[in-house]
Amino acid sequence: MSLAPRSGPPARARTSARLALACALGAAGSLLAASGFGGLVILAAGVACSALTAMGTWWALSHRGAVRVAGALLAVAAPVAVLVLYTRAGLWPTLLAAIALWAAAVACSRWALLHAREPEGMRAAPCSLPRHPVLIMNPKSGGGKVSRFGLAEKAEALGARVVLLGGAAETDLSAIARRAVAEGADLLGVAGGDGTQARVAEVAAEHGLPFLAISAGTRNHFAMDLGLDREDPARCLDALTDGEELRIDLGFVGGRAFVNTASFGVYAQVVQRPEYRDAKAGSILDALPDLLLGYSGHTLDAQTDEAKLESQQALLVSNNPYAAPDPTSAGGRRPRLDQGLLGVVGIRVGNAAQAADIAVRGARAAGLHVLTSRRIVITSHTDRIAVAVDGEALSLPAPVTCDIRPGALRVLVPRHRPGSRMPAPHPSWRDVVTLAFARST
């Protein structure tokens, strides 16, 4: 991140950074000022709580039967026990003060970093609106959002031709899209899940046509990163009358496009199970012990542009990196889709201690690798590798190559998008210190 342009950061950003440091020091000071060893007790108990909770979660996920029950109990009991300890020792006022000051420090640091950097969001450009748009809609997606929000009727009222999927046609999206292009479509759009979006987006990119994403899926990760309204998918249709264009990248795995992620390892093998679609949570919980403890599944090796990852249990390759790829964090958004880079997250966790290490140290843990690359080659000890591409199950011959095609896709989006504002960055205290003492404009 660029903290200081030539003229220096804004004064308000520098002031906020100084306030963040003051609050952080206040949080530390409140712990040190606690009577006796109170501050040390709070710190030690907090670290122990994080480690024990991670260990319990690991046992609950990686075992069955009594061990799973014991792990779940530990994951719940650890934070409860720590709260009881704080209360009985009379430390809870100090704890609340430290938490409040730390929360204020984090909030101020994010505000400071957000307003000190050069704008990093994707830049939309004016464009001509389509005359013959064709929108492909999956009535089953998102629990029936197409009918619930009247998407087909609203799109047709705006002059679009709507193709409703049904039966065998659902498996031949590319053919439907290519037929629409041959018949004169000047825009391809999709109301459906991310996997459906990717297959039609690939055809649009092949023909240089703009693409319209309609957030009618279940989670709509792609729509979220485009800043689209995920609560009311009908607002995505505003792009047909008042739209602008984003030029974004497309990821490819084994020659097939993806808009979000290609997952290898544990999650990919769960998705392969036939019962996954009907009972996702139950299927994952049932499969994880075998996969995590190595009773089934194969580890993965990956060669990126600059590094080699060995014996990974899971690999997540994303079309542009996530803002917070640490799986223990709350982050889950890509601030940009036009950096020309794949995000790569590798995970190797073999026991409860390593799970605790990730919980406590996050991206600095030995079992977690976070990096970027323009190309990644994945191998395993099998002839074929299970892959979940935007949530859809595939099996590809090894080795599997993932790469990215910068600016491959033109996306038509509404001019007014509720999620287009840049998310606040996660604090880098080194940057906060630098900003606090930088020369202001």
Backbone torsions as a table, in degrees:
resi	resn	phi	psi	omega
1	MET	NA	139.4	177.7
2	SER	-89.2	110.8	-177.2
3	LEU	-84.5	-33.6	-171.9
4	ALA	-131.6	102.2	170.5
5	PRO	-62.6	175.7	-175.2
6	ARG	-56.8	-34.9	-177.9
7	SER	-87.2	-0.6	179.5
8	GLY	92.1	160.9	-178.6
9	PRO	-74.1	158.2	177.9
10	PRO	-61.9	150.1	-178.1
11	ALA	-61.0	-38.2	-178.1
12	ARG	-65.3	-34.2	177.4
13	ALA	-68.5	-41.2	178.7
14	ARG	-64.9	-41.2	178.4
15	THR	-63.6	-42.2	178.9
16	SER	-64.7	-37.5	177.9
17	ALA	-64.4	-40.7	178.6
18	ARG	-65.7	-38.2	177.9
19	LEU	-65.8	-37.8	177.5
20	ALA	-61.5	-42.9	178.1
21	LEU	-65.1	-39.2	179.4
22	ALA	-63.6	-41.9	179.5
23	CYS	-67.2	-40.3	178.5
24	ALA	-62.8	-43.3	177.0
25	LEU	-65.4	-35.2	177.2
26	GLY	-64.8	-39.2	177.6
27	ALA	-63.1	-44.1	178.3
28	ALA	-65.7	-39.8	-179.4
29	GLY	-65.6	-36.7	179.5
30	SER	-64.5	-33.5	177.1
31	LEU	-72.0	-42.3	-179.2
32	LEU	-67.6	-29.8	-178.2
33	ALA	-81.7	-7.4	-179.6
34	ALA	-60.7	144.8	-176.4
35	SER	-61.6	140.0	178.2
36	GLY	60.6	-130.7	179.4
37	PHE	-99.3	23.6	-176.2
38	GLY	-56.3	-44.9	-179.3
39	GLY	-63.1	-41.4	178.0
40	LEU	-66.0	-36.1	178.0
41	VAL	-62.2	-43.4	-180.0
42	ILE	-61.6	-47.0	-179.4
43	LEU	-64.2	-48.5	-177.8
44	ALA	-63.5	-42.4	-179.9
45	ALA	-66.0	-38.4	178.8
46	GLY	-64.1	-44.6	178.0
47	VAL	-64.4	-43.9	179.3
48	ALA	-62.4	-38.6	179.2
49	CYS	-62.0	-45.7	179.5
50	SER	-60.6	-43.9	-178.6
51	ALA	-66.3	-45.7	-179.0
52	LEU	-66.7	-37.7	177.4
53	THR	-63.9	-41.8	177.8
54	ALA	-64.9	-40.5	178.7
55	MET	-64.0	-43.8	178.0
56	GLY	-62.9	-41.3	178.0
57	THR	-63.1	-40.7	178.3
58	TRP	-60.9	-46.8	179.9
59	TRP	-63.2	-38.9	-179.8
60	ALA	-65.1	-34.0	-178.2
61	LEU	-85.4	-33.5	-170.5
62	SER	-98.7	-1.4	179.1
63	HIS	-130.0	172.8	175.3
64	ARG	-123.2	172.2	173.0
65	GLY	66.1	-137.9	-173.7
66	ALA	-63.8	-36.3	179.8
67	VAL	-65.5	-39.1	177.8
68	ARG	-63.2	-43.5	179.6
69	VAL	-63.1	-44.0	179.7
70	ALA	-62.4	-40.9	178.3
71	GLY	-62.4	-44.1	178.9
72	ALA	-62.5	-40.7	178.3
73	LEU	-64.0	-40.8	179.0
74	LEU	-63.8	-41.8	-179.2
75	ALA	-62.1	-31.6	178.3
76	VAL	-86.1	-40.1	-173.7
77	ALA	-70.1	-32.8	-176.1
78	ALA	-59.7	-53.4	179.2
79	PRO	-65.9	-33.0	178.1
80	VAL	-64.5	-44.1	-179.6
81	ALA	-62.7	-39.2	179.5
82	VAL	-66.0	-40.2	177.7
83	LEU	-63.3	-40.3	177.2
84	VAL	-62.8	-43.4	178.6
85	LEU	-58.6	-47.9	179.9
86	TYR	-59.6	-41.6	-176.7
87	THR	-67.2	-47.9	-177.4
88	ARG	-67.4	-31.6	179.4
89	ALA	-83.8	-0.3	-179.6
90	GLY	68.7	26.5	-175.9
91	LEU	-97.8	-4.7	-173.6
92	TRP	-63.8	-33.2	176.0
93	PRO	-63.2	-39.7	177.9
94	THR	-65.2	-41.0	179.3
95	LEU	-62.2	-45.9	-179.8
96	LEU	-62.2	-40.3	178.9
97	ALA	-63.9	-43.2	179.7
98	ALA	-64.6	-41.2	179.4
99	ILE	-63.9	-44.9	-179.1
100	ALA	-62.5	-44.3	179.7
101	LEU	-66.2	-39.5	179.2
102	TRP	-67.2	-40.3	177.2
103	ALA	-60.8	-40.9	177.7
104	ALA	-65.3	-38.2	178.6
105	ALA	-62.9	-43.9	-179.8
106	VAL	-64.9	-43.9	-179.5
107	ALA	-62.4	-44.7	179.9
108	CYS	-66.0	-38.1	-179.4
109	SER	-67.3	-40.0	178.0
110	ARG	-64.9	-43.4	179.2
111	TRP	-61.4	-43.5	-177.9
112	ALA	-63.2	-46.6	-178.3
113	LEU	-67.5	-35.9	-179.9
114	LEU	-64.7	-38.0	-176.1
115	HIS	-93.0	-4.2	179.5
116	ALA	-95.1	-22.1	-173.2
117	ARG	-89.0	161.7	171.9
118	GLU	-66.9	147.6	178.0
119	PRO	-56.6	129.6	-175.9
120	GLU	-116.5	0.6	-177.9
121	GLY	-70.4	164.4	177.6
122	MET	-69.3	137.5	-178.6
123	ARG	-95.3	122.2	176.2
124	ALA	-87.2	150.6	-178.7
125	ALA	-123.8	147.4	175.4
126	PRO	-61.0	152.2	-179.2
127	CYS	-154.5	163.1	174.2
128	SER	-79.3	144.4	-178.1
129	LEU	-84.2	149.8	-177.0
130	PRO	-70.5	149.1	176.6
131	ARG	-103.0	-26.5	-177.7
132	HIS	-131.8	62.9	-179.7
133	PRO	-73.6	142.7	174.9
134	VAL	-122.5	124.0	-177.9
135	LEU	-115.4	124.6	178.6
136	ILE	-97.8	127.2	-174.5
137	MET	-125.9	135.2	177.3
138	ASN	-102.4	106.2	-175.8
139	PRO	-62.5	-23.4	-177.0
140	LYS	-86.1	-16.2	-173.6
141	SER	-67.7	142.9	176.7
142	GLY	61.9	27.9	179.7
143	GLY	71.8	27.2	176.4
144	GLY	90.4	34.1	-179.4
145	LYS	-65.5	-29.8	-178.2
146	VAL	-58.8	-46.6	179.6
147	SER	-79.3	-36.2	-176.7
148	ARG	-63.2	-34.8	-179.4
149	PHE	-102.1	5.5	178.2
150	GLY	59.7	39.8	-172.9
151	LEU	-66.5	-41.2	-178.0
152	ALA	-63.5	-46.5	-178.7
153	GLU	-64.5	-41.8	-179.5
154	LYS	-67.7	-37.4	178.9
155	ALA	-67.7	-42.5	179.3
156	GLU	-65.0	-33.9	177.7
157	ALA	-66.3	-22.3	178.0
158	LEU	-93.5	5.9	175.6
159	GLY	95.6	8.0	-179.1
160	ALA	-88.7	149.7	171.0
161	ARG	-93.3	129.4	-174.9
162	VAL	-108.9	132.2	174.4
163	VAL	-114.4	113.7	179.0
164	LEU	-90.0	128.8	179.6
165	LEU	-79.0	151.0	177.5
166	GLY	-175.8	142.4	178.1
167	GLY	64.0	-137.6	-175.5
168	ALA	-67.8	-20.9	-177.4
169	ALA	-62.1	-23.6	-177.2
170	GLU	-63.8	-24.8	-176.6
171	THR	-88.8	-0.3	-175.4
172	ASP	-128.8	51.0	-177.8
173	LEU	-63.1	-39.4	-178.4
174	SER	-62.0	-40.4	179.3
175	ALA	-65.2	-40.3	178.0
176	ILE	-62.0	-44.8	-179.2
177	ALA	-65.1	-42.8	-179.8
178	ARG	-66.3	-36.0	177.1
179	ARG	-64.6	-40.3	178.8
180	ALA	-63.2	-39.1	177.8
181	VAL	-64.2	-44.0	-179.9
182	ALA	-62.5	-28.0	-178.6
183	GLU	-90.1	6.3	172.0
184	GLY	106.2	11.3	178.9
185	ALA	-63.1	136.5	175.1
186	ASP	-111.3	8.4	171.3
187	LEU	-157.4	140.0	173.9
188	LEU	-115.8	134.2	179.2
189	GLY	-136.1	161.5	-177.7
190	VAL	-140.4	132.5	166.9
191	ALA	-109.0	102.4	-176.1
192	GLY	177.2	-171.4	-179.2
193	GLY	-73.8	174.9	-175.2
194	ASP	-64.3	-35.6	177.4
195	GLY	-63.1	-41.9	176.5
196	THR	-65.1	-40.9	178.8
197	GLN	-58.2	-43.5	-175.4
198	ALA	-65.1	-40.5	-176.3
199	ARG	-67.2	-37.0	178.5
200	VAL	-79.8	-35.5	177.3
201	ALA	-60.1	-35.2	178.5
202	GLU	-62.0	-40.8	178.7
203	VAL	-68.4	-41.2	177.9
204	ALA	-60.4	-41.9	179.6
205	ALA	-65.5	-39.3	179.1
206	GLU	-58.0	-37.3	-175.1
207	HIS	-101.5	4.7	178.8
208	GLY	67.7	24.0	-179.0
209	LEU	-94.2	152.0	174.0
210	PRO	-69.4	154.6	-176.7
211	PHE	-124.8	140.3	179.3
212	LEU	-118.9	119.1	176.7
213	ALA	-95.8	129.7	177.9
214	ILE	-117.1	123.7	-169.4
215	SER	-77.3	66.0	-178.7
216	ALA	-106.2	13.9	177.9
217	GLY	-87.1	-168.6	-179.2
218	THR	-82.2	-50.6	-176.9
219	ARG	-106.5	-31.5	174.7
220	ASN	56.5	49.1	178.5
221	HIS	-62.4	-42.6	-179.3
222	PHE	-62.2	-46.0	179.1
223	ALA	-61.5	-38.2	179.4
224	MET	-62.1	-44.3	-178.1
225	ASP	-72.0	-18.1	173.5
226	LEU	-85.9	-6.2	-179.8
227	GLY	84.0	14.0	-175.6
228	LEU	-78.9	161.7	178.9
229	ASP	-77.2	115.4	-179.5
230	ARG	-91.5	-12.2	179.2
231	GLU	-84.5	-33.6	-179.1
232	ASP	-130.4	91.4	-177.5
233	PRO	-61.8	-20.1	179.5
234	ALA	-63.6	-25.1	179.8
235	ARG	-68.9	-21.2	176.3
236	CYS	-64.7	-26.0	180.0
237	LEU	-70.4	-13.3	177.0
238	ASP	-59.5	-22.6	-179.9
239	ALA	-62.4	-25.4	-178.7
240	LEU	-69.6	-22.5	-178.7
241	THR	-118.1	-21.3	-179.7
242	ASP	-147.0	70.0	-173.7
243	GLY	-117.2	166.3	172.9
244	GLU	-140.9	170.1	-169.5
245	GLU	-116.7	135.4	170.3
246	LEU	-108.0	141.3	174.5
247	ARG	-108.0	113.0	-174.4
248	ILE	-125.1	170.8	-178.3
249	ASP	-88.7	160.4	171.4
250	LEU	-123.9	134.6	172.5
251	GLY	-88.9	151.3	177.8
252	PHE	-132.7	136.7	176.4
253	VAL	-128.4	117.1	-177.1
254	GLY	58.4	30.3	-180.0
255	GLY	86.7	-1.9	-179.3
256	ARG	-106.7	137.4	-175.8
257	ALA	-75.9	148.5	168.4
258	PHE	-140.4	144.8	-177.9
259	VAL	-97.6	-23.2	-179.0
260	ASN	-115.4	-81.3	-171.9
261	THR	-141.0	152.9	165.6
262	ALA	-118.4	118.5	-175.1
263	SER	-108.7	137.7	179.7
264	PHE	-124.3	150.0	175.2
265	GLY	96.8	-134.2	-170.3
266	VAL	-54.9	-56.2	-176.3
267	TYR	-63.7	-40.5	-179.0
268	ALA	-61.1	-38.4	-179.5
269	GLN	-71.4	-32.4	175.6
270	VAL	-65.3	-42.4	-178.5
271	VAL	-62.8	-27.5	-179.7
272	GLN	-67.2	-22.2	-175.8
273	ARG	-67.5	135.7	-177.5
274	PRO	-63.1	-28.0	-178.2
275	GLU	-81.6	-4.0	-174.3
276	TYR	-61.2	-43.7	-175.1
277	ARG	-62.9	-35.0	-176.4
278	ASP	-87.1	-26.6	-177.8
279	ALA	-145.6	75.5	-173.3
280	LYS	-62.3	-50.7	-176.7
281	ALA	-62.9	-45.6	-179.4
282	GLY	-64.3	-38.8	179.6
283	SER	-64.7	-42.5	179.7
284	ILE	-65.1	-45.3	-178.5
285	LEU	-63.7	-36.4	-179.7
286	ASP	-72.7	-32.7	-174.6
287	ALA	-87.7	-26.5	-172.1
288	LEU	-58.3	-41.3	179.9
289	PRO	-56.5	-45.4	179.8
290	ASP	-64.8	-39.6	-175.5
291	LEU	-75.3	-44.7	-175.6
292	LEU	-71.3	-35.3	-178.5
293	LEU	-89.3	2.7	173.0
294	GLY	84.7	9.4	178.9
295	TYR	-71.0	-24.0	174.8
296	SER	-145.1	165.9	-178.3
297	GLY	85.6	159.4	-178.1
298	HIS	-124.2	143.5	175.9
299	THR	-72.6	165.2	-172.5
300	LEU	-123.0	145.1	170.2
301	ASP	-114.3	142.2	-177.9
302	ALA	-137.5	134.4	175.8
303	GLN	-110.8	116.5	177.1
304	THR	-99.8	-170.6	-180.0
305	ASP	-60.7	-36.1	-171.8
306	GLU	-128.5	-3.5	-175.2
307	ALA	-147.0	162.3	174.8
308	LYS	-122.4	126.8	177.0
309	LEU	-104.3	129.9	-175.5
310	GLU	-118.0	144.7	173.1
311	SER	53.0	48.2	178.7
312	GLN	-85.2	139.3	175.7
313	GLN	-80.9	-28.9	-179.6
314	ALA	-148.0	143.7	174.7
315	LEU	-131.9	133.0	175.5
316	LEU	-118.5	118.2	178.3
317	VAL	-112.2	122.0	-175.1
318	SER	-117.2	149.8	173.8
319	ASN	-74.6	91.9	-171.1
320	ASN	78.5	145.4	-174.2
321	PRO	-73.9	151.2	174.4
322	TYR	-78.4	152.9	-180.0
323	ALA	-66.0	-33.3	-179.7
324	ALA	-137.3	81.7	-175.9
325	PRO	-75.1	-5.5	178.0
326	ASP	-64.4	118.7	-176.5
327	PRO	-65.8	-14.3	177.9
328	THR	-87.6	-4.9	-177.6
329	SER	-95.8	173.9	-179.4
330	ALA	-91.4	-1.6	-177.6
331	GLY	-71.4	151.7	178.5
332	GLY	-170.5	32.6	-177.2
333	ARG	-133.0	144.1	173.9
334	ARG	-97.4	115.4	-178.0
335	PRO	-67.1	-24.3	179.4
336	ARG	-139.9	149.9	176.0
337	LEU	-122.1	22.6	-174.8
338	ASP	-133.7	27.7	-178.7
339	GLN	-91.1	-7.4	179.4
340	GLY	69.5	28.1	-177.4
341	LEU	-134.1	144.7	169.0
342	LEU	-87.6	139.2	168.7
343	GLY	-88.9	138.3	-178.3
344	VAL	-129.3	126.0	174.8
345	VAL	-127.3	121.0	177.3
346	GLY	-113.1	139.2	-177.4
347	ILE	-128.2	132.6	174.8
348	ARG	-137.8	103.5	-178.2
349	VAL	-129.0	115.3	-176.4
350	GLY	-108.9	-11.7	-178.7
351	ASN	-157.5	177.2	-175.9
352	ALA	-66.1	-33.3	-179.7
353	ALA	-64.5	-40.7	178.8
354	GLN	-68.8	-35.9	175.8
355	ALA	-63.0	-41.0	177.9
356	ALA	-64.7	-37.1	179.4
357	ASP	-60.7	-42.7	178.1
358	ILE	-65.9	-39.5	-179.3
359	ALA	-64.0	-38.2	-176.3
360	VAL	-84.3	-42.8	-171.9
361	ARG	-101.6	-11.5	177.2
362	GLY	62.0	-131.5	-175.3
363	ALA	-66.0	-13.1	178.4
364	ARG	-86.2	-4.9	-178.1
365	ALA	-68.8	149.5	-178.2
366	ALA	-65.8	-26.4	-177.1
367	GLY	-86.2	1.3	-177.0
368	LEU	-126.0	126.9	178.4
369	HIS	-119.8	125.7	-179.5
370	VAL	-125.5	120.5	-179.4
371	LEU	-155.6	178.7	176.9
372	THR	-126.3	157.9	-178.9
373	SER	-163.7	154.7	174.7
374	ARG	-88.6	-17.9	-178.6
375	ARG	-152.1	142.9	177.4
376	ILE	-142.8	133.6	179.1
377	VAL	-113.5	124.7	-174.0
378	ILE	-113.5	129.9	179.4
379	THR	-126.9	163.3	177.3
380	SER	-153.5	-177.8	-179.7
381	HIS	-91.2	29.3	178.9
382	THR	-134.3	163.7	179.0
383	ASP	-77.7	-26.2	-179.8
384	ARG	-129.7	149.8	-176.7
385	ILE	-122.9	130.6	176.9
386	ALA	-73.4	135.2	-179.0
387	VAL	-136.5	137.8	170.9
388	ALA	-107.6	109.0	-176.3
389	VAL	-102.7	109.0	-174.6
390	ASP	50.5	39.4	176.4
391	GLY	87.2	-2.7	-179.8
392	GLU	-103.0	139.8	-173.7
393	ALA	-81.6	131.3	174.7
394	LEU	-136.7	161.4	171.1
395	SER	-132.0	117.1	-173.5
396	LEU	-116.5	146.8	178.0
397	PRO	-66.3	139.9	178.5
398	ALA	-82.8	148.5	-6.1
399	PRO	-75.6	157.7	179.2
400	VAL	-107.7	128.6	-179.7
401	THR	-107.4	130.1	173.1
402	CYS	-112.6	134.4	175.0
403	ASP	-143.6	178.3	-177.2
404	ILE	-132.5	142.7	179.0
405	ARG	-114.2	102.0	-175.8
406	PRO	-61.5	135.8	175.2
407	GLY	61.2	25.3	-174.5
408	ALA	-74.2	-22.9	-171.4
409	LEU	-122.2	128.9	171.8
410	ARG	-92.1	122.8	-178.1
411	VAL	-116.6	123.9	175.3
412	LEU	-87.9	123.8	-177.8
413	VAL	-129.1	154.9	175.5
414	PRO	-63.2	148.7	179.9
415	ARG	-64.4	-34.3	179.5
416	HIS	-107.3	113.2	-176.7
417	ARG	-127.3	124.7	-174.6
418	PRO	-66.3	-23.5	-177.0
419	GLY	-106.2	17.0	-174.9
420	SER	-80.8	-13.6	178.9
421	ARG	-66.2	138.6	180.0
422	MET	-64.8	133.0	175.4
423	PRO	-69.7	152.4	177.9
424	ALA	-66.4	137.9	-179.0
425	PRO	-72.5	154.8	173.2
426	HIS	-74.0	139.9	-172.2
427	PRO	-62.6	133.3	165.9
428	SER	-114.7	107.7	-171.2
429	TRP	-67.0	-25.4	174.8
430	ARG	-63.9	-42.8	177.8
431	ASP	-66.7	-36.9	179.2
432	VAL	-63.5	-43.2	178.8
433	VAL	-63.4	-44.3	179.2
434	THR	-59.9	-43.6	-179.1
435	LEU	-66.7	-39.4	-177.2
436	ALA	-60.5	-32.6	-177.1
437	PHE	-108.5	11.8	177.4
438	ALA	-77.0	161.2	176.7
439	ARG	-78.1	133.6	-176.7
440	SER	-87.9	161.9	174.4
441	THR	-74.4	NA	NA
